[in-house]
Amino acid sequence: MKAGRRGRGAAGQRVVVAVLMLLAGCSADHKTSTGRTEREADSVIGQSSIPGAGGVKKAMDSQDSARARAAAIDTVGAAE
């Protein structure tokens, strides 16, 4: 019985390590091969006329809006 638990624990540890590695790869300060941050590169794409650029622009606008709402909520919470 204990051997089975150890096996599941090791598999669980592998899953945790894999998730942490994926999250580490999602860093906002990650530089692209051009030396720009991902946000800067996405901004250039969003302003271009290539297909799908409008979707990139809308996604960035949505992210900015969500970030502004979160900042406003944090400000209200800190004032109390």
C-alpha positions in Angstrom: 0.0 0.0 0.0 2.8 2.4 0.9 4.5 1.7 -2.4 1.4 2.8 -4.3 1.3 6.1 -2.3 4.9 6.8 -3.1 4.2 6.3 -6.8 1.3 8.7 -6.7 3.4 11.2 -4.7 6.2 11.1 -7.3 3.7 11.6 -10.1 2.2 14.5 -8.2 5.6 16.0 -7.7 6.2 15.8 -11.4 3.0 17.5 -12.1 3.8 20.3 -9.7 7.2 20.8 -11.2 5.8 20.9 -14.7 3.2 23.5 -13.7 5.8 25.6 -12.0 8.0 25.5 -15.1 5.1 26.6 -17.3 4.3 29.5 -14.9 7.9 30.5 -14.9 7.8 30.7 -18.7 4.9 33.1 -18.6 6.9 36.0 -17.0 5.8 39.4 -18.2 9.4 40.7 -18.4 10.4 38.0 -20.9 12.4 39.5 -23.7 11.9 38.4 -27.3 14.7 37.8 -29.7 14.5 41.5 -30.7 15.1 42.6 -27.2 11.6 43.8 -26.7 9.2 42.6 -24.0 6.3 40.5 -25.1 4.0 43.4 -24.5 6.1 45.7 -26.7 6.1 43.0 -29.5 2.3 42.5 -29.1 1.8 46.3 -29.4 3.7 46.4 -32.6 1.6 43.5 -34.0 -1.6 45.1 -32.8 -0.8 48.3 -34.7 0.1 46.5 -37.9 -2.3 45.6 -40.7 -1.6 41.8 -40.7 -4.6 39.5 -40.2 -5.4 39.0 -36.6 -3.8 42.3 -35.5 -7.2 43.6 -34.4 -7.6 40.7 -32.0 -4.2 41.3 -30.5 -5.1 45.0 -29.9 -8.5 44.1 -28.4 -6.8 41.5 -26.1 -4.3 44.1 -24.9 -7.1 46.7 -24.3 -9.0 44.1 -22.3 -5.9 43.4 -20.2 -5.3 47.1 -19.6 -8.9 47.5 -18.5 -8.7 44.5 -16.1 -5.4 45.8 -14.7 -7.0 49.3 -14.2 -10.0 47.7 -12.4 -7.8 45.7 -10.2 -5.7 48.7 -9.3 -8.9 50.7 -8.4 -10.1 47.9 -6.2 -6.7 47.7 -4.5 -6.8 51.5 -3.9 -10.2 51.3 -2.3 -9.2 48.4 -0.1 -6.0 50.3 1.1 -8.0 53.4 1.9 -10.2 51.6 4.4 
